[in-house]
Amino acid sequence: MINNEKKTKFLKAKEVAEEFFDGKIGYIKVLKLTKEGVLPAKRIGKIYFYTLDALNDWAEKNMGTPAWKKLTK
C-alpha cells in the first residue's frame, strides 16, 4: 500500500530564520516573535517547532500589512 498523503515538514527556529526568511530575520528575532504569539509554532519542551504550511498561511495573511514591513528592518 502506498501512502499518498503529504508529509508535514517541521522546522526549528534557526531553520525558519535561514530557510523561510532567507536570513532577513535572525534566529533571536524568530524566537521573540514566536514568544509574542506573532509566528505560529508549537512548543515541545524547550524547542519551538514550526510547519511550513502554517508559516506560509501566516505570510499570506500578513505580508501586505505595515507590521510585516517592521519585521524585516
Secondary structure, DSSP 8 states (H G I E B T S, - for coil): ----S----EE-HHHIIIIISTTSS-HHHHHHHHHTT-S--EEETTEEEEEHHHHHHHHHHHTTSHHHHHHT-
